[in-house]
Amino acid sequence: MISNVEDLEQKHSRFGIASFILSLVAGLAMCGALVFVILLPGFDTGTQSTHLFTLVVGLVFCGFFLVDFVAIGLGIAGLFERNRKKVFAILGIVFSSATVLVLAGLFILGTVNGNS
């Protein structure tokens, strides 16, 4: 006989939780960096500090773009864990994939508009 009801309940996937948290952090960080990119032309003084700021924002985008791929990998690993809930793994994959697709779309849009 089962003496404890908690033994029957599945726990959340640790990989899934990590994927979800990373996807939220990366998404929020990229949204914050995007706000700075939108506001940057209003403060463009042509100085070296402005160019340094642009470089830092670009590196933030690249870094968190890579973090999103790690989150996707962790989410996939969370889907394959046995006897675990998959909710956070699925949410992590969805949020990270959405962030990657939006950022790729913005990059393509900027490239097309920059050449014309």
C-alpha positions in Angstrom: 0.0 0.0 0.0 1.0 3.6 -0.6 1.4 5.3 2.7 2.0 8.8 1.4 -0.1 10.6 -1.2 2.8 12.9 -2.1 4.6 9.9 -3.7 1.8 9.8 -6.3 2.2 13.5 -7.3 4.6 14.3 -10.1 7.1 17.1 -9.5 8.0 19.8 -12.0 10.9 19.2 -14.3 14.1 20.9 -13.0 15.2 21.4 -16.6 11.8 22.9 -17.4 11.9 25.3 -14.5 15.4 26.4 -15.5 14.3 26.8 -19.1 11.3 28.9 -18.0 13.4 31.2 -15.8 16.1 31.7 -18.4 13.5 32.4 -21.1 11.9 35.1 -18.9 15.2 36.7 -17.9 16.4 36.8 -21.5 13.1 38.1 -22.8 12.9 40.9 -20.3 16.5 41.8 -20.7 16.0 42.0 -24.5 12.9 44.1 -24.1 14.8 46.5 -21.8 17.7 46.7 -24.3 15.2 47.3 -27.1 13.8 50.3 -25.2 17.3 51.7 -25.0 17.7 51.2 -28.8 14.5 53.0 -29.5 15.5 55.9 -27.2 19.1 56.0 -28.4 18.6 58.2 -31.5 17.2 61.0 -29.4 20.4 61.1 -27.3 22.9 60.6 -30.2 25.6 63.1 -29.7 28.1 61.4 -32.0 30.6 61.0 -29.1 32.7 58.0 -28.3 30.5 57.2 -25.3 27.4 56.9 -27.5 29.2 54.4 -29.8 30.3 52.4 -26.7 26.8 52.4 -25.4 25.6 51.0 -28.8 28.2 48.3 -28.7 27.2 47.3 -25.1 23.5 47.1 -26.2 24.5 45.0 -29.2 26.5 42.6 -26.9 23.5 42.3 -24.6 21.3 41.3 -27.5 23.9 38.7 -28.7 24.4 37.3 -25.1 20.8 36.9 -24.3 20.1 35.5 -27.8 22.5 32.7 -26.9 20.8 32.3 -23.4 17.6 31.8 -25.3 19.1 28.8 -27.2 20.3 27.4 -23.9 16.8 27.8 -22.5 15.4 26.0 -25.6 17.8 23.1 -25.0 16.9 22.9 -21.3 13.2 22.9 -22.2 13.8 20.0 -24.6 15.7 18.1 -21.9 12.8 18.8 -19.6 10.4 17.3 -22.0 12.3 14.0 -21.9 12.4 13.7 -18.1 10.3 10.8 -16.9 7.7 11.1 -14.2 7.8 14.9 -14.2 5.4 17.6 -15.1 6.2 19.2 -18.5 4.4 22.6 -18.1 7.5 24.7 -17.4 9.5 23.0 -20.1 6.8 23.8 -22.7 6.5 27.4 -21.5 10.3 27.8 -21.6 10.5 26.5 -25.2 7.6 28.7 -26.3 8.9 31.9 -24.7 12.4 31.3 -25.9 11.4 30.4 -29.4 9.1 33.5 -29.6 12.0 35.7 -28.4 14.4 34.2 -31.0 11.9 34.6 -33.8 11.1 38.2 -32.9 14.7 39.1 -32.6 15.6 37.4 -35.9 12.6 39.2 -37.5 13.9 42.5 -36.2 17.4 41.8 -37.5 16.1 40.9 -40.9 13.8 44.0 -41.0 16.7 46.2 -40.0 19.0 44.6 -42.6 16.4 45.1 -45.4 15.6 48.7 -44.4 19.2 49.5 -43.9 20.2 48.6 -47.4 17.4 50.7 -49.1 
